[in-house]
Amino acid sequence: MHWNRLVALAGVIIGIIGLSLEGLTTEGEALLPNLSAANPAFPDGIPTIWGGLATWAQPVLVILILAVVILALRPDRAAAMDRTSSMIVSVIGVALLAYAVVRMLDAGDKADGLQAAFAQAASAGAIPTAFTVATGFGFLILIVGTVLVIFGGAMGFVGSDDE
């Protein structure tokens, strides 16, 4: 299999791993179910990045991932992807990267809100300390995966025999 196809597939696999990780990290996660029962402003837990996506985005994401896999596994796998396939894979990678960055920024806003809620609960004496909240490491993994998809598609232009 040509290396640019492998890079695009590796990007898909790494991106899927990133989607399966949590969107936020906090030491106060164990307290969230009890806090949520007492105050609906608290979430009952921290979802994975996939679980935090909008319902319309999940099937679209699956279709885009499948498109990259199908294009990377098309016949004559020993050769580089043709220019059209390379362009499609690159554009999908750019779209996935843009959406990942937007979701990461949104998760940062949610982290700030949850951290403020922890501070308010701590000042009211409901929890022992105000826990910090940050975006999860999964977003970094997801972004690395999308960059690899872009790179795999873009390098298909270099190795393609199409004119």
Sequence and secondary structure as in RCSB ss.txt:
>XXXX:A:sequence
MHWNRLVALAGVIIGIIGLSLEGLTTEGEALLPNLSAANPAFPDGIPTIWGGLATWAQPVLVILILAVVILALRP
DRAAAMDRTSSMIVSVIGVALLAYAVVRMLDAGDKADGLQAAFAQAASAGAIPTAFTVATGFGFLILIVGTVLVI
FGGAMGFVGSDDE
>XXXX:A:secstr
  HHHHHHHHHHHHHHHHHTSBSEEETTGGGHHHHHHH TTS SS  BTTTTS TTHHHHHHHHHHHHHHHHTSS
 TTS   HHHHHHHHHHHHHHHHHHHHHHHHHHHHHHHHHHHHHHHHHTTSSSS   EEE THHHHHHHHHHHHH
HHHHHHHHH    
